[in-house]
């Protein structure tokens, strides 16, 4: 059952899905989706049943539609339940299917509140305060709580949908809108995604949504109260997309990306996240990791692409700074799990493990670290970038594992740059892939762009010895980029705990507690909590109350919980806000706090 994907109970070796059609209605009162999922399937070898992944779904019935149109009711077996991977939906076929046989399975179902994919927001939780809202997050193994499916990235599907929502709400999906029907009470929106994608990329949002076009092919959707700010913040989206296309290959992914409101910094300084999400069109969507053990093929490549896009837009210094911050984030994750933890390997073993529990910056930054190392090893961007494009073209539309990736890397250089093959054969691949902890080889980044922020941090640490703080002012960081400010705070955090009078002086000089840029504010609050500086707790609670991005939310709760006077506040705050967070975030914070 788990041979192809250790986190799926589907019989992936016997049958596969080519297309899914969802016909569902959104019920905001009951907070459920209800309707049918139709899976177009094909037998890979003789099979007597279809086994699908589900989690917390109410299955009402299923039937088989054969190629000639004959419909047969299927017995439903939900007795196989895994504590992590949900309920295997076993559908016994009326007769064995032969290799190559095509058929459709239609399942009537309803979601439940226990599922991890869907978050319903009350009107009070939205900006407009007038209409409810829902959005989905299926990564990594939560599509199975939105619809029955082969919930494995080894299976790539096209999909279509008809989604009925109450007026005046709008539905959007990670697909092209093809039409809508108004029956007076509700509107049914129709969608089609022709590009094959893994199940975790099926996405739905419903709310009071308005659109602002950025270009002929780029737009932002938001509640109307925030639309103008979003349109301004992401005005460079088309430029980022064009830069990505010039770097990689032409773009062909009509998709919807959810981005957090924490990116609305008012200065366009956090749009590297947009570069990251656009880069996923190639690494993640076009070329997909076969299962979650090889997640670095999605996120490591995407982080590498993101930094190269940023370099083309803002200069190589930006790439170097981002890589340095990534190293710090990687070290933080290794420290959190423990340097000997198997979950710190680039390719971890996930049999019996929830991929959410393994989620960290490791596949992002350890993967990007290795790709940067290989780029430098073979001679720099002029040598590595042609391989990078060839890699995407070679595997587009497919799901692959690390062995596939490595075999093609060696084959490419054997053919195009045979003199580099000896260097690649000398790489200790086993250590890179399977050894826990930090990467086996360090990268040398350009220290010049970070020198000014490191020097400022060192001046503060020196001044702390005699409380000589009069030398500092807001002008110190006025010309710093967001990344330089983060590096400045990271350098200070390396010496935590800092004296409380030092922290008070830093905040007095730079007003960091109320800083609008979330990346900088988070860096400051993390530094303060590591030093048990409780003067920032109201700002910490405020940040936890207005956003639910796991990058910020989980560490802030952990750090507050670890403060001598913060444990009760952390637990009370989480219990009050639990319903505000997406179910995945809430479950992870609950584990972090031991609740």
C-alpha positions in Angstrom: 0.0 0.0 0.0 2.8 2.5 0.9 5.4 1.5 -1.7 5.0 4.5 -4.0 4.0 7.0 -1.4 4.4 6.3 2.3 1.7 8.9 3.2 -1.1 7.5 0.9 -3.3 4.5 1.4 -4.5 4.5 -2.2 -3.6 1.5 -4.4 -1.3 3.7 -6.6 0.3 0.7 -8.2 -3.0 -0.7 -9.6 -5.0 2.3 -10.7 -4.4 6.0 -11.5 -6.5 9.1 -11.9 -6.3 11.3 -14.9 -9.1 13.8 -14.2 -11.4 14.9 -11.3 -14.6 16.8 -11.6 -16.1 18.4 -8.4 -19.8 19.3 -8.3 -20.2 20.9 -4.9 -22.3 23.4 -3.0 -20.9 25.6 -0.2 -23.0 25.7 3.0 -21.8 28.4 5.2 -24.4 27.7 7.9 -23.3 24.1 8.3 -19.7 24.9 7.3 -19.4 22.1 4.8 -19.0 21.4 1.2 -21.4 18.7 -0.2 -21.8 17.2 -3.6 -20.0 14.7 -5.8 -16.4 13.9 -7.0 -16.1 12.1 -10.3 -12.7 10.5 -10.9 -11.7 9.4 -14.4 -9.4 6.4 -13.8 -7.3 3.8 -15.6 -6.0 0.4 -14.5 -2.3 0.1 -14.5 -2.6 -3.7 -14.0 -5.5 -6.1 -13.3 -7.4 -4.7 -10.3 -10.5 -5.7 -8.3 -10.9 -2.5 -6.2 -10.2 1.2 -6.1 -8.7 2.5 -2.8 -8.9 6.2 -2.3 -7.6 8.5 0.5 -10.2 10.3 2.6 -10.0 12.0 6.0 -13.1 13.1 8.0 -15.4 12.9 5.0 -19.0 11.7 5.2 -19.4 9.2 2.3 -23.0 8.9 1.2 -22.5 6.5 -1.8 -20.5 5.6 -4.8 -21.0 4.1 -8.2 -19.0 3.0 -11.2 -19.5 4.2 -14.7 -17.9 2.0 -17.3 -16.7 3.1 -20.8 -20.0 2.0 -22.3 -22.0 4.2 -19.9 -23.2 1.4 -17.6 -23.6 2.6 -14.0 -23.2 0.2 -11.0 -23.6 1.0 -7.3 -20.4 0.2 -5.4 -20.2 -1.2 -1.9 -18.4 1.2 0.4 -15.8 -0.1 2.8 -14.4 2.4 5.4 -13.0 0.0 7.9 -9.3 0.7 7.2 -8.5 3.7 9.4 -5.0 5.0 9.9 -4.3 7.4 12.8 -2.3 9.8 10.6 -3.4 9.1 7.0 -7.2 9.0 7.5 -9.7 6.4 6.2 -9.0 4.3 3.2 -12.1 4.3 1.0 -12.3 0.8 -0.5 -14.6 0.5 -3.5 -15.0 -3.1 -4.6 -15.5 -3.3 -8.4 -18.2 -5.6 -9.8 -15.6 -7.3 -11.9 -11.8 -7.2 -12.3 -10.5 -4.5 -14.6 -7.7 -5.2 -17.1 -4.6 -3.2 -17.6 -5.5 -0.1 -19.7 -9.2 -0.2 -18.9 -10.7 3.2 -18.4 -13.7 3.9 -16.1 -15.2 6.6 -13.9 -16.0 6.5 -10.1 -18.6 8.9 -8.8 -18.7 9.5 -5.0 -21.3 11.5 -3.2 -19.9 13.0 0.0 -19.9 15.8 2.5 -16.9 17.5 4.3 -16.9 17.8 8.1 -15.5 20.3 10.6 -12.7 17.9 11.6 -11.1 18.0 8.1 -7.8 19.9 7.8 -8.2 21.5 4.3 -11.0 24.0 4.7 -11.2 27.1 7.0 -14.5 28.9 7.3 -14.4 32.4 8.6 -17.4 34.2 10.1 -18.2 37.7 8.8 -16.6 39.2 12.0 -13.3 37.5 11.1 -13.1 39.3 7.7 -12.1 42.9 6.9 -15.5 43.8 5.6 -17.4 42.3 8.6 -20.4 41.6 6.4 -20.0 38.3 4.6 -18.5 34.9 5.5 -15.4 33.6 3.8 -13.7 30.2 3.2 -10.4 29.2 1.8 -8.6 25.8 1.4 -5.0 24.7 2.1 -4.5 21.1 0.9 -0.7 20.8 1.2 0.6 18.4 2.3 -2.0 15.6 2.7 -5.2 17.5 3.3 -6.9 17.2 -0.2 -8.3 14.0 1.1 -10.4 16.0 3.6 -11.8 18.1 0.8 -12.7 15.3 -1.7 -11.9 11.6 -2.1 -8.8 11.2 -4.2 -5.5 9.5 -4.7 -3.9 12.1 -2.4 -0.3 11.6 -3.6 1.9 14.0 -5.6 2.9 10.9 -7.6 -0.5 11.3 -9.3 -1.0 14.4 -11.5 -4.5 15.2 -12.6 -6.4 17.8 -14.6 -9.6 18.9 -12.9 -12.8 20.8 -13.4 -15.5 22.0 -11.0 -18.9 23.5 -10.6 -19.2 25.3 -7.3 -22.5 26.7 -6.0 -22.2 29.6 -3.6 -24.7 32.0 -2.0 -25.1 35.4 -3.5 -23.4 37.9 -3.5 -20.2 35.8 -2.9 -17.6 34.9 -5.5 -15.8 31.6 -5.9 -12.2 31.2 -7.3 -10.2 28.1 -7.8 -6.6 27.2 -9.0 -8.1 26.9 -12.4 -9.6 29.0 -15.2 -13.1 30.3 -14.7 -15.2 29.1 -17.7 -18.7 30.4 -16.8 -21.3 31.0 -14.2 -25.1 30.4 -13.7 -27.3 32.5 -11.5 -30.4 30.9 -10.1 -31.5 33.9 -8.1 -30.4 32.6 -4.8 -27.0 31.3 -5.6 -24.4 31.4 -8.4 -22.7 28.3 -9.7 -19.2 29.0 -10.9 -17.5 26.7 -13.4 -13.7 26.0 -13.6 -11.3 24.0 -15.7 -7.6 23.3 -15.1 -6.1 21.5 -18.1 -2.6 21.4 -16.8 -2.0 18.3 -14.7 -1.3 19.1 -11.1 -1.0 17.1 -7.8 -4.1 16.9 -5.6 -2.6 19.3 -3.0 -2.8 22.1 -5.5 -6.6 22.0 -5.9 -7.6 25.2 -4.2 -10.9 27.0 -3.5 -11.7 30.4 -2.0 -15.2 31.9 -1.6 -15.9 35.4 -0.3 -16.8 39.0 -1.0 -14.0 39.2 -3.6 -13.1 41.9 -6.1 -10.4 42.0 -8.7 -7.7 44.5 -9.8 -5.9 43.7 -13.0 -2.1 44.1 -12.9 -1.5 43.1 -16.5 -3.3 41.1 -19.3 -2.4 37.9 -17.4 -1.9 38.9 -13.8 -4.5 40.1 -11.3 -5.0 40.3 -7.5 -8.3 39.4 -5.8 -9.1 40.6 -2.3 -11.9 41.9 -0.1 -12.7 45.3 -1.5 -11.4 47.0 1.7 -7.9 45.8 1.0 -7.9 45.8 -2.8 -6.2 49.1 -3.5 -3.3 48.2 -1.1 -2.9 44.8 -2.6 -2.9 46.1 -6.2 -0.2 48.7 -5.2 1.9 46.2 -3.3 1.9 43.6 -6.1 2.1 46.0 -9.0 5.4 44.5 -10.1 3.9 41.0 -10.5 4.1 41.0 -14.3 7.7 42.1 -14.2 8.6 39.3 -11.7 6.8 36.8 -14.0 8.7 38.0 -17.1 12.0 37.8 -15.2 11.1 34.2 -14.2 10.3 33.3 -17.7 13.6 34.8 -19.0 15.4 32.8 -16.3 13.6 29.4 -16.7 11.1 28.8 -19.5 7.9 30.4 -20.8 5.1 30.3 -18.2 2.0 28.1 -18.7 0.3 27.7 -15.4 -3.1 29.3 -15.0 -3.3 29.1 -11.3 -4.4 30.8 -8.1 -1.9 31.6 -5.4 -3.0 32.5 -1.9 -0.7 35.0 -0.2 -0.8 36.2 3.3 -1.8 39.8 4.2 1.5 40.0 6.1 3.1 40.8 2.7 1.3 44.1 2.6 4.2 46.1 4.0 3.4 49.4 2.2 6.8 49.4 0.5 6.9 46.4 -1.8 9.7 45.0 0.2 8.3 41.5 0.7 7.5 40.6 -2.8 10.2 38.0 -2.9 7.4 35.7 -1.7 5.6 36.5 -4.9 8.8 35.4 -6.8 8.7 32.2 -4.8 5.1 31.4 -5.6 5.6 32.2 -9.2 8.6 30.0 -9.3 6.4 27.1 -8.1 4.9 27.1 -11.5 8.0 25.3 -12.6 9.2 23.4 -9.5 6.2 22.0 -7.8 3.5 22.3 -10.5 5.3 21.5 -13.7 7.9 19.2 -12.1 6.6 17.6 -8.9 8.2 15.6 -6.1 6.9 12.0 -6.3 6.1 12.0 -2.5 6.8 14.1 0.5 10.1 12.5 1.3 11.4 14.3 -1.8 9.8 17.6 -0.9 13.1 19.5 -1.5 12.6 19.0 -5.3 9.6 21.3 -4.9 10.8 23.8 -2.3 14.6 23.6 -2.6 14.4 24.3 -6.4 11.8 27.0 -5.8 13.9 28.8 -3.2 16.9 28.6 -5.5 14.8 30.0 -8.4 13.3 32.7 -6.2 16.8 34.0 -5.2 17.9 34.0 -8.8 14.8 36.0 -9.8 15.4 38.5 -7.0 19.1 38.8 -8.2 17.9 39.7 -11.7 15.5 42.2 -10.3 17.5 43.8 -7.5 21.1 42.7 -8.0 23.3 39.8 -6.8 23.6 41.4 -3.4 20.0 40.6 -2.7 20.6 36.9 -3.6 23.6 36.8 -1.3 21.6 38.3 1.6 18.7 36.0 1.1 21.0 33.0 1.1 22.6 34.2 4.3 19.2 34.6 6.0 18.3 31.1 4.6 21.4 29.6 6.3 20.3 31.2 9.6 16.8 29.8 9.2 18.2 26.4 8.4 20.3 26.4 11.5 17.2 27.4 13.5 15.3 24.4 12.2 18.1 22.0 12.8 18.4 23.3 16.4 14.6 22.9 16.9 14.5 19.3 15.7 18.0 18.4 17.0 21.1 18.0 14.8 20.7 14.2 14.8 17.0 14.1 14.0 16.2 12.1 10.9 13.7 14.9 10.0 16.7 17.2 9.3 17.8 15.1 6.4 17.2 16.5 2.9 15.4 13.3 2.1 13.8 12.1 5.3 12.0 8.8 5.8 8.3 9.5 6.4 6.8 6.1 6.9 4.1 6.5 9.6 4.9 10.2 10.0 2.6 13.1 9.2 4.4 15.2 6.7 3.1 18.3 8.6 5.2 17.2 11.5 8.3 17.2 9.2 7.5 20.6 7.7 10.2 23.2 8.3 12.7 25.4 6.4 15.0 22.3 5.8 13.7 21.3 2.3 13.7 24.9 1.3 17.1 26.1 2.6 19.0 22.8 2.6 17.8 22.1 -0.9 18.7 25.6 -2.1 22.0 25.4 -0.3 22.9 22.2 -2.3 21.9 23.7 -5.6 24.0 26.8 -4.9 26.9 24.6 -4.0 26.5 22.6 -7.3 26.2 25.8 -9.3 29.5 27.0 -7.9 31.1 23.6 -8.2 30.5 23.3 -11.9 31.6 26.8 -12.8 28.8 29.2 -12.0 25.5 30.4 -13.5 26.7 30.3 -17.1 27.3 26.5 -16.8 24.5 25.6 -14.4 21.6 27.6 -15.8 21.4 25.7 -19.2 21.2 22.5 -17.1 18.5 24.1 -15.0 16.3 24.8 -18.0 17.0 21.4 -19.5 16.0 19.7 -16.2 12.6 21.5 -16.3 12.0 20.6 -19.9 13.0 16.9 -19.3 10.6 16.3 -16.4 7.7 18.7 -17.1 4.4 17.1 -16.4 6.0 14.4 -14.3 6.5 13.4 -10.7 10.0 12.4 -9.9 12.2 11.4 -6.9 15.7 12.3 -5.9 17.3 9.4 -7.8 15.6 10.6 -11.0 17.0 14.1 -10.3 20.5 12.9 -9.7 20.6 10.5 -12.7 19.6 13.3 -15.0 22.1 15.8 -13.5 24.9 13.3 -14.2 23.6 12.4 -17.6 23.3 16.0 -18.6 26.8 16.9 -17.7 28.2 13.7 -19.2 26.7 14.8 -22.5 27.2 18.6 -22.4 30.1 19.2 -20.0 32.0 15.9 -19.6 34.9 17.6 -17.9 32.6 18.5 -15.0 31.5 14.9 -14.4 34.5 14.1 -12.3 33.6 16.9 -9.9 30.0 15.7 -9.6 31.1 12.1 -9.1 33.2 13.3 -6.2 30.2 14.7 -4.4 29.2 12.7 -1.3 25.6 12.3 -2.4 24.7 10.0 0.5 25.6 12.7 3.0 23.8 15.4 1.1 20.6 13.4 0.8 20.4 11.3 4.0 22.7 12.7 6.7 20.9 14.7 9.4 21.9 18.2 10.5 23.5 21.0 8.6 24.8 20.4 5.0 28.1 18.5 4.7 29.7 21.4 2.8 29.3 25.1 3.7 28.8 27.7 1.0 30.9 30.9 0.9 28.6 33.9 0.4 29.7 37.4 -0.3 29.9 39.1 3.1 30.1 42.7 1.7 26.3 43.3 1.6 25.8 42.2 5.2 28.9 44.0 6.6 27.1 47.2 7.4 24.3 45.5 9.4 26.7 43.2 11.2 28.9 46.2 12.2 25.8 48.0 13.6 24.8 44.9 15.6 28.4 44.6 16.9 28.3 48.3 17.9 25.1 47.7 19.9 26.7 44.7 21.7 29.7 46.8 22.5 27.6 49.7 23.7 25.6 47.4 26.0 28.7 46.9 28.1 28.5 50.5 29.3 24.9 51.4 28.3 26.3 53.9 25.9 23.2 54.2 23.7 23.2 57.9 22.8 25.2 57.1 19.6 22.3 55.4 17.9 19.4 56.9 16.0 16.7 55.9 13.4 19.1 57.0 10.6 21.2 53.9 11.4 18.8 51.6 9.5 17.1 54.1 7.2 19.0 52.8 4.1 18.8 49.2 5.1 16.9 46.8 3.0 14.4 44.4 4.7 17.0 41.6 4.5 19.7 43.8 6.1 17.4 44.6 9.0 16.7 40.9 9.4 20.4 40.1 9.4 21.0 42.9 12.0 18.4 41.4 14.3 19.6 37.9 13.7 23.2 38.9 14.7 21.8 40.4 17.9 19.8 37.2 18.6 23.0 35.2 18.4 24.0 36.9 21.6 20.6 36.6 23.3 19.6 37.0 26.0 20.4 40.7 25.8 20.1 43.1 28.7 16.6 44.6 28.9 18.0 48.2 28.9 19.7 47.4 25.6 16.5 46.1 24.1 14.6 49.2 25.4 17.2 51.4 23.7 17.0 49.5 20.4 13.2 49.9 20.4 13.5 53.6 21.3 15.9 54.2 18.4 14.1 52.2 15.7 10.5 51.8 16.9 10.5 48.0 16.1 7.7 47.0 18.3 5.2 48.8 16.0 7.1 48.2 12.8 4.7 47.7 9.8 7.0 45.2 8.0 6.1 41.8 9.4 9.4 40.3 8.6 11.3 42.9 10.6 8.7 43.0 13.4 8.9 39.2 13.8 12.7 39.3 14.0 12.5 42.0 16.7 9.8 40.2 18.7 11.7 36.9 18.5 14.9 38.6 19.8 13.0 40.2 22.6 11.3 36.9 23.7 14.6 35.1 23.5 15.8 37.7 26.1 12.6 37.3 28.1 11.8 41.0 27.5 8.1 41.0 28.4 7.6 44.6 27.4 6.7 43.4 24.0 4.0 40.9 25.0 1.1 43.1 23.9 2.7 43.4 20.5 3.3 39.6 20.3 -0.3 39.0 21.1 -1.4 41.6 18.6 0.7 39.9 15.9 -0.7 36.5 16.8 -4.2 38.0 16.6 -4.1 39.6 13.1 -2.3 36.8 11.1 -1.9 33.1 11.1 1.2 32.5 8.9 3.0 29.5 10.4 6.4 31.1 9.7 5.6 33.7 12.4 2.8 32.1 14.5 4.5 28.9 15.6 7.8 30.4 16.7 6.1 33.3 18.5 4.0 30.9 20.5 6.9 28.7 21.3 9.1 31.6 22.4 6.4 33.2 24.5 5.6 29.8 26.0 9.3 29.4 27.0 9.4 32.7 28.8 9.2 32.3 32.6 6.1 34.6 32.7 4.8 33.7 29.3 3.4 30.2 29.5 -0.1 31.0 30.7 -0.4 34.0 28.3 0.7 31.8 25.4 -1.9 29.1 26.2 -4.7 31.5 26.9 -4.0 33.5 23.7 -4.0 30.3 21.6 -7.2 29.0 23.2 -8.9 32.3 22.4 -7.6 32.5 18.8 -7.7 28.8 17.9 -10.7 29.2 15.7 -9.1 32.1 13.9 -6.3 30.0 12.5 -6.4 27.5 9.6 -6.8 24.0 11.0 -3.3 23.0 10.0 -1.8 25.9 11.8 -3.9 25.4 14.9 -3.0 21.7 15.1 0.7 22.4 14.8 0.6 25.1 17.5 -1.3 22.8 19.7 1.5 20.3 19.4 4.1 22.9 20.0 2.5 24.0 23.2 1.8 20.4 24.4 -1.9 21.0 24.7 
